[in-house]
């Protein structure tokens, strides 16, 4: 009864997921905090805060304390974790006193960034904090045989970072990480609409456009969508119609950057493992891989089978939770 809770946290740029072995995913909320500048207090976190983005009075600022997969605002991250842990304790009825926590980190993060993540989780009162690299967590969450000497290729497209890693025997053989992901795609859409139509749209609208009519670089039946924004010439609200081909061209550069990263990682792969990749293929995880046609496009470009993880959005969180039992094994390998 007195054993401390064991939880895995996926500290994502776009979403935070908390996973417990016994109860599965306990929480999946956007990593946004709404902050009152007058009283210096947190007004809302998670979903409520995300709904406020772009719609708040002057003294309430919605902040995303995580940028590019690492902590940009330490105090806000600690506050957000505290509030979200309270939510989890209330919802699940679990005691969250002194939990053992595994947190995932981007594979290219520096020791300073890693210490910031550890300290933020420790400030909540965790008993023990372990860090695990995101691609390894994603591979464990996608049910891949991580501890066997077989090549497992993971392409994890998150909100702030995209990572491509070849994992074998519990460790990373070759890995590349770029700081582009879903957020950059949204920014590209905002820029495109501003440049072509002189209309300013918000982040949330851009995200909606990407989800509805965003396509990877494949042929597809053209789809259209009505979008509302502010006309930059008259300053008045304006409705325009966007097509999926336009959005495709707006996303082209970001997608080609991602493809280049996948190719560069595969080039560094030892020849013995290259044979495995042809058999087992590449696994896609992360929210970015849900872009329409992503699987088909990557498969055509790298001539290797591409599979989607069972639950791409939750793979990393599930992997962090499951990795508690594998930690000792993985640490032996990494030593």
N, C-alpha and C positions, 0 to 999 in steps of 0.2 A: 504493500500500500504506500510505503514511504519512498518508493523508487522515483527518481526525478523523471520528468517527461523528457522524451527524446524527440527533437523536432529538426526538420530540415527547412532552411529558408532559401528561397531563390530571390535574391535582392536584384530584381531587374530594373532597367531604366524605365520601362513602361508599366510593368506590373510586379507586385510582390506576391509570392505564393508561399504559404506555410503548410508543411506536410508533416503528419505524424504517422508513425508506422501502424499504430492500432486503428486510427480513424481515417486514414487517407488524407486528401486535400482538405485542410481546415479553413483556408482562406485564400481567395484569389481576388485581389483588388488593385486598382491602379496606384502606382507610387506617386501620389500627389498629396500635398498638405496645403490646406488653406490657412493662412496665418494673418492674425490681426496686428497691424503695425502699431496701433495705439496702446493696446493692453499687453502686447508681446505674448499673446496666447494662441494656441492652436484652435481654430474654429471647427475644422472638419478634416478627416483623412479618408483616403481611398475613394470609393465611388462618389460619395457626397461631394468631396473636394473636386473631383474631375468634372462633375456637372457644373461646377462654378467657373471653370476656366473660361476666361474672356467675358464673364458676365458679373463681375464683382464690383462693389463700391470701391472708392479709392483706398480706404484703410484696410481692405482685406485683399491679400495677395495670394493667389494659388502658386505654390512653388513645386518644382520637381527636384527634390534634393539629390537625385542620382542622375549623373550625366555620363554617357558612354560607358555604362556598366560600373562606374566607380562613384564614390561619394564626392559630391561637389559641395554640399553644405552639411557639415558634421552634426551640428545641433539639431537641425531639422530632421535629419535621418534618425537620430536617437529618439526624438519626440515621436516621430511617425511610428517607429518600431514599438514604442511603449503603448501608444494608442491601439495599434493593430493587435498587439499581444493581449490587451484587455478584451478586445472584441473576441479573439479566439477563445480566451478563458470563459467568457460569458456564453458563447455559442456552443462550445463543446463540453462545458462542465468539467474540463480538466484543470487540475491545479498547474499553474505555470510558474511555480516557484522553483528557482534555480534549475532551469532545464539544461540538458546537454544539447548543444546546437551545432549543426553542420551548415556552413554558409558557402555558397558557391561564389567563385571569383573569376573574372575574365583571365584567360591564360597569360595575357601579356601584362597583367597588372604589376606595378612596382611594389617593393616592400613597404613603402610609405602608405600606398593605397590599401594594401592588405592590413596594415596595422590599424588604419582608420576604420575598416570594416569590423575588425576584432573588437576595437574599443567601443564602437557604437552598440554592438550586440552585448558586450560585457556590461555597459552602462545600464542595460535593462535588468541585470542580475543573473546572467547565465552562469552555470557552474563551470562549464567547459565549452570552449569554442574551437571547432576544427574548421579548417578551410579546405575546399576541394575545387579543383579546376572545373570550369563550366562544361567543357566538352566531355570530360570523364563522367560528370554527373548526368549529362544528357544521354550518354551511351548506356549508363546503368538504368536510367529511367525508360529507355527505349528497348529494354530487355535484350541487350547485346551481350555476348559472352566476353566481357571486358578482361577477365583474368586469364583468358586462354591466349596462347601465342598465335592469334589469328588477327588479320587486319580488320579493324572496325573503323569505317570512315564516317565522321559526323560533320554535318554542315548545320550549324546552329545560327539561325538568323533572328537576332533579338531586336529590341527597340533601339538600343544604343550601339551595340557591337554585333558584328557577325564573325563567327569563328569557324575555321575548318581544321579538323584535327584527325590524324590517323592514330588510333589507339591499339596497342597490342600488349598483352601480358601485364595489364594493370597500369600501364604508363603511357605517356604521350610520345609517339615516335617522331612525328613532325607536326607542326601546328602553325597556323597563320591567323592573325586576328586583325580585323580592320574596324575602325570606329565609324562604320556606316551600318545602318539597319533600317528598321521601320520608320524611325524619326526623320532620317535624312530623306526617305521617300516622300514623307508628308511635306517636308520643306520644299522639295523639288516641285511638288504639285502647286504649292502656294506661289512659288516663284513663276511657274509657267503661266498660271491664270493671271497673275499681275502683269506679266510681260505681254501676253497675247491679247488680253481683254481689258486691261486697265482696271481690273476688279480685285479688291482685297478680300481674301477669305481667311477664316480662322483655322487653327490647328485641327480642331475637332471635325470641321467640315472636310478638310483635306484628308483626314483619316477615313472618313466615311466614303469619300470618292474612291480612295485606294481600295477599300474593301469591296465596294460595289462594282466599279468598272475598271479597276486596275488589272492589267494583264502583264505577264512576263512576255518576252519577245517571241511570241508564237502567232501564227495566223489564227484568227478567231472571228466569229460573227460579231459585227460592230454593235456595241450597246451605247445608249445615251443616258444622260442624267441631268436633271435641272439643278442648278446650284445658285444659292443666293449669297450675295456679298455686298461690299460697299464700292460704289463706283468712285475711282480715284480722281476723276475729272470734276464731277458735279458734287461728290460727297454724299449722294443719295443712295438708298438701297437699290440693288439691281439684280435681276435674275438672268442667268445665261445658261446655255445648254452645252455640255461637254460630251465628247465622244470617247470611247475606250481607246481609239487609235491615238488620240492626242495625249491621253494619260500615259500610254505606252511609250510615246516618244519622250515624255517628261522623265520617265523612270529609266530610260535606256542607259544613261551614264552610270547610275548607281548599280544597275544589274550587271553591266559589263565589268565593273570593278569587282563585284562579288565573284563573277566567273573567273576573272584573272587570279583571284585569291585561291579558288578551288584548284585551278590548274597548277599554280605555283606549289601548293601543298602536295599535290599528287606527284609533281616532278621530283620532290625530295624524298619520295617513298623508296625504301630499299627494294631491290628487284624481287626478292622472295615474297614480300608482302603484296607487290603489285598484282601477282597472280591471284591472290585471295580477293582483291578488290573487284576483279572481273567477275568472280563467282558470287560474291556477297553483295556487291554494289555499295551505294552510298545511302546513308540515312539522313533525312531532313528533319530537323526539329526547330522549335522556336516559332513565334507568331508570324514572322516574315515569310515562312515557307507556305503559308496559307494563301499567298497571292495567287490569283487564278493562273493556271498553266505553268506554275513554277517547276513542278516535277517533270513535266513533258519537255520543257525548254532545257533544263539542266541535262537531262538524259540525252537529248539530241546533240548537245554541245560537247559532252565529255565521253560519249560512246560507252557509257557504263550504266548498268541498271540503277535507277534512283528510286528509293522507297520512302514513304512517309512514315514517321514514327506513329505508334498507336494513338497517343494523345500529344501532339506536337507542343501545345502550349504548356503542358504540365510536366513534360519529360524531365526538365532540369530539377524541378521541385521534388518529383518522385525519386529521382536519382540521389538527391542530397539526403533524403530521409532513409533510403535503402542503404546508402553507403556507410551508415553507422556500423552495421555488422561487417562490412567489407573493409572498413578503415585499417584494421590491423594488417589485413592481407596486403592492401595497397601500400601501406607504409613500409612493410617489409621489402616490397619490390622497389620502392623509390629510394630506400637506403642503400 
